[in-house]
Amino acid sequence: MHPDVIILGAGAAGLMCALTAAQRGRSVLVLEKSNKVGKKILMSGGGRCNFTNYHVTAENFICSNPHFVKSALHRYTPEDFIDLVETHGIEYEERRHGQLFCQNSAKDIVTMLLAECHSAGVNILTHCNSVDVTPTAENSGYCLTFEHDNTRQTQRCESLVIATGALSIPTLGGSDFGYAIARKFGLKLIERRAGLVPFMFTGSTKNLCERLSGLALEIEVRCNDQSFTENMLFTHRGLSGPAILQISNYWHPGDLLIINLFPEIDAHHWLLDTKRSQPSIHLKTLLSQVLAKSLVTELMQEFWSTLDGRRLDSIADAQLRQVAQQLQHWALKPAATEGYRTAEVTLGGVCADGISSKTMEAKDHTGLFFIGEVLDVSGHLGGFNFQWAWSSGHCAGQCV
Ligand SMILES: Cc1cc2nc3c(=O)[nH]c(=O)nc-3n(C[C@H](O)[C@H](O)[C@H](O)COP(=O)(O)OP(=O)(O)OC[C@H]3O[C@@H](n4cnc5c(N)ncnc54)[C@H](O)[C@@H]3O)c2cc1C
């Protein structure tokens, strides 16, 4: 017996598609390459899964066609997913910027998806590495070749859904299989690169980051007309933390990052005002009142070694202006990102032009669907990537 629908990949998008299709009465088989389903869900959000966000808009996504995500996000909203979470009695909490996390464990989300799949009759097979897809001879569906238990098998289906994710973190299932299938069926691909990923530096900047490793502070970071105000973390290799991961989506090799260590105030005015109100205070002492001492020591050494030990009233206003400029426009040039090894997402992917935004079906191939991260859709940090997986998975599940 052949199932109506085969879904390749039991990640967030694949499981959502499976339960939606099975609830409509379709017979569904999900084939998963690894030994476990939903590995990325289990690892996400520090083990608590940031499963959606209260403030989801198309602006939270990067896609060559900025309108592409709108229909799916409208058809399956964060509220729809929250309803499901609440129906299963999963406790969750809101954190900064409307991010919703499980209170107990990300495992609750996988258990919920599996329970829904189970009660709708979805068949899930792990340890199945899909190797090829061809249209059936009569062009009424697809033939899938996969390896299971060291044997090569073939299955036919009416609708085939590619939910194999993207390249990030190969140990969690990252794979280029979806792109190979897209290419085979003549779909355009948008160039891939690592997103939501830490930066690495070389030379003196790397040494500075290494010495400050573990220090986190709120900053504003800018690159290519985008900016984010969030925490930044110094690491042994360079920079990480939410602000840095967010801006990495907009960075290209060679670009500078501009870091503002005082996102809330005008540092020049602050220095001049303090010079008037506390003329005898040392610059280093003043800066150490608002920034970590270790960071101030590094900054003094790197940029203002001649001002070390100087009172504010001994520093000319023009020099204070330069200090302020440095504090608010610290330009750093990353050598590279850490790449797919640690990237939370892959930017680029299967081009939206060839895909229906309502159903996720390939426009030129009836019955062939692409959902989730394999598509050229990447969200900001904050639960947006899972919301895209739920929304795109649900839309395809309604049509397969
Ligand atoms: C460490 C980490 C933390 C994250 N935290 C969050 C977060 O808190 N919030 C958020 O919104 N997003 C988060 N993300 C991003 C989010 O996990 C992804 O955007 C989302 O999982 C994409 O869903 P997907 O179903 O498209 O792909 P995946 O979840 O990657 O699922 C794809 C599945 O396909 C399987 N597969 C691959 N190739 C084959 C093949 N040939 N045959 C069969 N199966 C195959 C894989 O094993 C995998 O199970 C995080 C990502 C990472 C790496």
The ligand as an ORCA input file, in Angstrom:
! r2SCAN-3c Opt
* xyz 0 1
  C      20.884     25.185     18.019
  C      19.655     25.770     17.370
  C      18.733     26.435     18.148
  C      17.603     26.999     17.539
  N      16.698     27.630     18.341
  C      15.569     28.152     17.779
  C      14.564     28.745     18.591
  O      14.638     28.721     19.839
  N      13.486     29.311     17.963
  C      13.342     29.279     16.585
  O      12.342     29.794     16.074
  N      14.254     28.688     15.807
  C      15.355     28.117     16.362
  N      16.277     27.487     15.561
  C      15.992     27.373     14.126
  C      15.005     26.197     13.913
  O      15.479     25.067     14.612
  C      14.866     25.864     12.424
  O      14.539     27.014     11.694
  C      13.757     24.807     12.223
  O      14.106     23.634     12.934
  C      13.573     24.479     10.756
  O      12.619     23.465     10.664
  P      12.640     22.438      9.445
  O      11.607     21.435      9.766
  O      12.566     23.168      8.168
  O      14.090     21.766      9.492
  P      14.732     20.812     10.602
  O      14.122     21.087     11.924
  O      16.196     20.952     10.447
  O      14.274     19.354     10.154
  C      14.756     18.732      8.991
  C      14.739     17.243      9.215
  O      15.016     16.581      7.983
  C      15.887     15.499      8.233
  N      16.591     15.169      6.962
  C      17.591     15.839      6.356
  N      17.949     15.232      5.209
  C      17.144     14.163      5.076
  C      17.032     13.139      4.088
  N      17.794     13.104      3.000
  N      16.082     12.172      4.275
  C      15.275     12.188      5.372
  N      15.349     13.131      6.328
  C      16.267     14.105      6.182
  C      16.804     16.017      9.334
  O      17.432     14.959     10.023
  C      15.820     16.789     10.203
  O      15.220     15.993     11.199
  C      17.398     26.915     16.140
  C      18.333     26.230     15.363
  C      19.451     25.657     15.960
  C      20.427     24.910     15.095
*
